[in-house]
Amino acid sequence: MSPLREQLLGTAITYIEAHKNRDVDALRAIYSPACITTPFPNPSSRYSQTSATMSTW
């Protein structure tokens, strides 16, 4: 393999690995316990809105 081809291949592999690491870091940040929240912080308000809406039918 020519030196230029080896250099290009090495650069491509480094680029791919860097992007894999970036994606893994992003997923870790998204799924970390500090980032996970409940969709409805106050569930009682959701149920009261639902029952109020249904009672107007």
C-alpha positions as CSV (number, residue, x, y, z in Angstrom):
1,M,0.0,0.0,0.0
2,S,1.3,3.4,-0.9
3,P,2.2,5.9,1.9
4,L,-0.6,8.3,0.8
5,R,-3.2,5.6,0.8
6,E,-2.1,4.5,4.3
7,Q,-2.3,8.1,5.5
8,L,-5.8,8.6,4.0
9,L,-7.0,5.3,5.5
10,G,-5.6,6.2,8.9
11,T,-7.3,9.6,8.7
12,A,-10.6,8.0,7.7
13,I,-10.4,5.5,10.6
14,T,-9.6,8.3,13.0
15,Y,-12.5,10.3,11.8
16,I,-14.9,7.4,12.1
17,E,-13.7,6.6,15.6
18,A,-14.1,10.2,16.7
19,H,-17.7,10.3,15.4
20,K,-18.5,7.0,17.1
21,N,-17.2,8.4,20.4
22,R,-19.1,11.6,20.0
23,D,-22.4,9.6,19.4
24,V,-21.7,7.4,22.4
25,D,-21.1,10.4,24.6
26,A,-24.3,12.1,23.3
27,L,-26.3,8.9,24.1
28,R,-24.8,8.7,27.5
29,A,-25.7,12.3,28.2
30,I,-29.3,11.7,27.0
31,Y,-29.8,8.6,29.1
32,S,-28.0,9.7,32.2
33,P,-30.2,9.7,35.3
34,A,-29.8,13.4,35.6
35,C,-31.4,13.9,32.2
36,I,-34.3,11.5,32.6
37,T,-37.5,13.2,33.8
38,T,-41.1,12.2,33.9
39,P,-43.3,13.4,31.1
40,F,-45.9,14.8,33.5
41,P,-44.2,16.3,36.6
42,N,-47.6,16.6,38.4
43,P,-49.7,13.6,37.5
44,S,-52.7,14.7,39.5
45,S,-53.1,17.8,37.3
46,R,-53.1,15.6,34.2
47,Y,-55.9,13.4,35.6
48,S,-58.0,16.3,36.7
49,Q,-57.8,17.9,33.2
50,T,-58.8,14.6,31.6
51,S,-61.8,14.1,33.9
52,A,-62.9,17.7,33.4
53,T,-62.7,17.3,29.6
54,M,-64.6,14.1,29.7
55,S,-67.4,15.5,31.9
56,T,-68.1,18.3,29.3
57,W,-69.1,15.7,26.7
